[in-house]
Amino acid sequence: FQGIYTDSQPFFALLASFIEGRSEIKDTVYPQRFAYINDYRQYGIDIYLKDNTVIINGKHPNKYKRILNHKQIYLKDLRSGASTFFLNKLFDNPHKLNNTKYIDRGYIDYDYKSDQVIYGFDIIKDHSTTSLSNIRIGGRTKFYTEVTSPEDLERVVLFATKHKYSFRVIGSGCNVYFSDYYNGIIIKNNIRYCNIIYNNSTETTITIGSGNLLQNLVDVATINQIDIHELCDIPGTIGGAIYGNAGAYGLEIKDFLKSVVVYDLSELKFKAICSKDLYLSYRNSGIKDKRLNYILTEAVFVFPKSNLDIKSIIEKNKKI
């Protein structure tokens, strides 16, 4: 290997150990930067130093598994520690790392940053929560992320579960008060899609992502000659509307809700649930009163068609 930066050598040496045959890394600038060799020898890598050249006799990765599993490694070098940490991610039963103070000193937040790559989502550290609320009250949160699909949501929940972070899912932030500091993850629900899956002269079935505004549903309904004008201009998302069984003028979400898709936080899996099993009542639900440990991701509504001039009704009400 020619032209490898000194700080990269431990990573290349570790990769070379998985290549069957002999590899050599020579350092002519910093001939004393080989502290990682002793760390690697702990878990069976055939590596040694001859003059200013590191020599590695590599093996197939499967040959290391039996050595690495359940073996405690005592790390003394920053860079070998970091590369060993990533090696941890490659094995189903990784060895336990001890004495990680050297890694902690050199690589800030390496643990959760690497998991972002593995789980496949972006996360912001120390994020302001003021802009996340319609009343603009708040401080900061340890982590913040946005999800645009149920799969995104699951990845973040599994990440939080692994690291034992608390988390809260928010929608548009209507009537949400944030404390000065939240020591967990705020997850912004941006799961927004809307599909008409059935439409005839008498009724229409609509599936909609829980991150959509309730007004989006009203707009789609109006275009398709569905009268739910009583719900017009109510702030918040579909998820929040179901969470609190939103309504006005005698009309409530539960009147048209057929079913939902939820992520069950107790079982860590998605489920399709009939609306009656959400225990919807006046401005309440089983999720709101914590009888159910669910996150809403999708709703299915069935609406009857109307013969009224709905657009005119909405415009008239706006003028009142």
C-alpha positions as a printed Julia matrix, in Angstrom:
320×3 Matrix{Float64}:
   0.0     0.0    0.0
   1.52    3.31  -1.08
   0.52    6.81  -0.02
  -1.72    5.91   2.93
  -2.04    8.6    5.59
  -0.73    7.53   8.98
  -4.14    7.95  10.63
  -5.68    5.59   8.06
  -3.14    2.81   8.48
  -4.94    0.93  11.29
  -8.13    0.8    9.21
  -6.31   -0.49   6.14
  -4.39   -2.99   8.25
  -7.66   -4.34   9.62
  -9.14   -4.61   6.13
  -5.96   -6.32   4.92
  -6.33   -8.94   7.65
  -9.49  -10.16   5.88
  -7.69  -10.61   2.57
  -6.13  -14.04   2.27
  -2.4   -13.73   1.67
   0.34  -11.31   2.63
  -0.07   -7.52   2.74
   2.48   -4.87   3.68
   2.11   -1.27   4.81
   5.24    0.86   4.99
   5.56    4.17   6.86
   8.57    6.3    6.02
   7.28    9.48   7.73
   6.23    8.37  11.22
   8.07    5.09  11.85
   6.86    4.92  15.47
   3.11    5.02  14.74
   2.42    1.3   15.07
   0.71    1.02  18.47
  -2.31   -0.64  16.87
  -0.37   -3.84  16.14
  -0.56   -5.15  19.7
  -4.29   -4.43  19.88
  -4.92   -6.43  16.7
  -2.9    -9.38  17.93
  -5.36   -9.82  20.8
  -7.97  -11.24  18.45
  -5.82  -13.49  16.37
  -4.62  -11.34  13.5
  -1.22  -12.43  12.22
   0.41   -9.0   12.14
   3.9    -7.87  13.02
   6.41   -5.08  12.43
   9.67   -5.45  10.53
  11.7    -2.25  10.49
   9.17    0.36   9.33
   6.9    -2.11   7.52
   3.72   -3.7    8.88
   3.23   -7.23   7.58
  -0.22   -8.85   7.7
  -0.93  -12.47   6.83
  -4.64  -12.29   6.12
  -7.39  -14.88   6.5
 -10.94  -15.25   5.28
 -13.35  -13.3    7.58
 -15.15  -16.51   8.64
 -11.97  -17.73  10.27
 -12.06  -14.8   12.69
 -15.6   -15.28  13.92
 -14.8   -18.06  16.34
 -11.94  -15.97  17.79
 -13.9   -12.74  18.02
 -17.12  -14.02  19.5
 -17.42  -13.36  23.25
 -13.79  -12.3   23.49
 -13.02   -9.21  25.56
 -10.62   -6.81  23.9
  -8.59   -4.29  25.91
  -7.85   -1.34  23.66
  -4.84    0.9   24.13
  -4.71    2.76  20.83
  -7.1     5.39  19.51
  -7.17    4.35  15.85
  -7.18    0.61  16.38
  -9.98    1.16  18.87
 -12.04    3.03  16.31
 -11.45    0.45  13.6
 -12.23   -2.34  16.08
 -15.47   -0.58  16.93
 -16.48   -0.74  13.27
 -15.36   -4.36  13.14
 -17.93   -4.9   15.88
 -20.65   -3.99  13.39
 -19.62   -6.73  10.96
 -20.22   -9.74  13.21
 -23.46  -11.18  14.52
 -21.94  -11.87  17.96
 -19.31   -9.16  18.37
 -16.69   -9.16  21.05
 -16.92   -6.77  23.96
 -14.8    -3.63  23.88
 -13.17   -2.52  27.1
 -11.34    0.69  27.84
 -12.95    2.83  25.13
 -11.64    6.1   26.59
  -9.13    6.37  23.76
 -11.89    6.18  21.14
 -14.07    8.59  23.1
 -11.23   11.08  23.18
 -10.63   11.11  19.44
 -14.0    10.43  17.8
 -16.92   12.48  19.11
 -20.33   10.73  19.08
 -18.93    7.89  16.95
 -21.43    5.4   18.33
 -24.69    7.09  17.32
 -23.15    8.51  14.13
 -22.2     5.05  12.9
 -25.69    3.78  13.71
 -27.15    6.52  11.54
 -25.34    4.93   8.61
 -26.42    1.42   9.6
 -30.05    2.29  10.3
 -30.22    4.7    7.36
 -31.47    8.04   8.68
 -30.18   11.53   9.47
 -30.22   12.93  12.98
 -29.41   16.41  14.27
 -27.85   16.88  17.68
 -28.81   19.71  20.06
 -31.66   21.03  17.91
 -33.88   24.0   18.74
 -37.51   23.04  19.42
 -38.93   26.57  19.25
 -39.71   26.38  15.53
 -41.41   22.99  15.97
 -44.34   24.49  17.86
 -47.03   26.81  16.5
 -46.8    28.83  19.71
 -43.0    29.11  19.36
 -42.24   28.07  22.94
 -39.39   25.69  23.66
 -35.72   25.11  24.22
 -33.59   22.37  22.75
 -33.68   18.62  22.25
 -30.77   16.2   22.43
 -31.64   14.75  19.01
 -34.04   15.65  16.22
 -34.97   13.78  13.06
 -37.71   13.72  10.44
 -39.33   10.62   8.94
 -41.08   10.45   5.57
 -42.14    6.79   5.54
 -43.18    4.06   7.99
 -39.84    2.36   7.31
 -38.02    5.54   8.37
 -40.03    5.62  11.56
 -39.21    2.03  12.41
 -35.49    2.63  11.88
 -35.49    5.57  14.29
 -37.5     3.68  16.91
 -35.13    0.7   16.75
 -32.17    3.09  17.05
 -33.75    4.75  20.09
 -34.59    1.39  21.64
 -31.03    0.14  21.19
 -29.5     3.21  22.82
 -32.29    3.53  25.42
 -33.21    7.04  24.32
 -36.66    8.36  25.1
 -38.52    9.75  22.08
 -41.64   11.66  21.14
 -43.37   11.8   17.77
 -44.86   15.15  16.74
 -46.89   16.32  13.78
 -47.4    19.99  12.93
 -46.67   21.02  16.52
 -50.07   22.59  17.18
 -50.56   23.28  20.9
 -47.29   21.56  21.76
 -45.25   23.01  24.62
 -41.58   22.06  24.73
 -39.54   22.18  27.92
 -36.19   23.95  28.12
 -34.43   20.69  27.29
 -35.62   17.28  26.14
 -33.07   14.55  26.77
 -34.19   12.31  23.95
 -35.26   12.26  20.29
 -37.99   14.44  18.79
 -39.31   12.67  15.68
 -41.14   14.88  13.17
 -43.78   12.91  11.29
 -43.61   13.8    7.59
 -45.36   10.65   6.34
 -47.47   12.34   3.69
 -49.31   10.54   0.93
 -52.95   10.4   -0.05
 -54.56    7.8   -2.31
 -58.13    7.26  -3.39
 -58.44    3.48  -3.44
 -62.18    3.25  -4.15
 -64.54    5.77  -5.7
 -68.08    5.35  -7.01
 -71.31    7.31  -7.07
 -72.15    6.66  -3.42
 -68.87    6.5   -1.44
 -65.13    7.07  -1.56
 -62.33    5.31   0.32
 -59.16    7.31   0.98
 -55.86    6.15   2.5
 -53.72    8.93   3.88
 -50.4     9.19   5.7
 -50.6    10.35   9.3
 -48.21   13.25   8.67
 -50.65   15.02   6.31
 -52.5    18.03   7.61
 -56.16   17.42   8.34
 -56.88   20.26   5.91
 -55.25   18.18   3.14
 -57.92   15.53   3.72
 -60.67   18.16   3.63
 -59.31   19.5    0.32
 -59.18   16.06  -1.3
 -62.64   15.26   0.02
 -64.08   18.5   -1.38
 -62.65   17.82  -4.84
 -64.3    14.38  -4.77
 -67.71   15.73  -3.7
 -67.37   14.61  -0.06
 -68.82   16.91   2.56
 -66.67   17.24   5.68
 -66.62   21.04   5.64
 -67.12   21.09   9.43
 -63.49   19.99   9.76
 -62.19   22.78   7.53
 -59.28   24.84   8.94
 -58.81   22.7   12.04
 -55.04   22.8   12.64
 -52.95   19.68  13.07
 -52.22   16.44  11.24
 -54.2    13.3   10.55
 -52.25   11.5   13.28
 -53.04   14.21  15.8
 -56.68   14.34  14.73
 -57.11   10.6   15.36
 -55.05   10.79  18.56
 -57.54   13.31  19.98
 -60.58   12.34  17.88
 -60.81   15.88  16.53
 -64.14   17.31  15.52
 -66.41   20.32  15.23
 -70.13   21.06  14.89
 -71.08   17.51  15.82
 -68.75   15.87  13.3
 -65.81   13.75  14.53
 -62.94   11.84  12.92
 -64.33    8.54  14.21
 -67.5     9.04  12.13
 -65.59    8.17   8.93
 -62.48    6.33  10.13
 -62.48    2.69   9.03
 -59.02    1.49  10.06
 -55.45    2.57  10.74
 -51.93    1.24  10.41
 -49.88    1.64  13.57
 -46.42    0.81  14.81
 -46.83   -1.19  18.01
 -44.12   -0.02  20.4
 -44.67   -3.0   22.7
 -44.05   -5.55  19.96
 -41.95   -3.36  17.62
 -43.97   -4.19  14.53
 -46.65   -2.7   12.26
 -50.31   -3.65  12.66
 -53.58   -2.9   10.88
 -56.22   -1.94  13.46
 -59.98   -1.41  13.08
 -61.13    2.01  14.23
 -63.31    0.53  16.97
 -60.2    -0.94  18.57
 -58.75    2.55  19.1
 -61.37    3.32  21.79
 -62.25    6.65  20.18
 -64.47    8.9   22.28
 -65.03   12.62  22.74
 -61.57   14.22  22.15
 -59.89   11.03  23.28
 -58.46    7.7   22.13
 -56.77    4.65  23.58
 -53.46    6.08  22.35
 -54.02    9.42  24.07
 -54.98    7.88  27.41
 -52.07    5.39  27.05
 -54.15    2.22  26.96
 -52.49    1.61  23.58
 -48.77    1.99  22.93
 -49.03    2.84  19.23
 -47.68    5.34  16.71
 -50.14    6.1   13.9
 -48.72    5.9   10.37
 -51.74    5.58   8.06
 -55.51    6.03   8.14
 -58.28    4.65   5.93
 -61.47    6.72   5.67
 -64.78    5.83   4.01
 -66.93    8.83   3.07
 -70.43    9.05   1.58
 -70.87   11.25  -1.48
 -72.79   14.54  -1.19
 -75.05   16.45  -3.56
 -74.29   19.82  -1.93
 -72.16   22.6   -3.4
 -69.38   22.04  -0.84
 -67.01   24.7   -2.16
 -69.68   27.36  -1.82
 -70.44   26.25   1.75
 -66.76   26.5    2.71
 -66.36   29.94   1.13
 -69.51   31.16   2.88
 -68.29   29.92   6.27
 -64.92   31.65   5.79
 -66.72   34.99   5.38
 -68.71   34.58   8.61
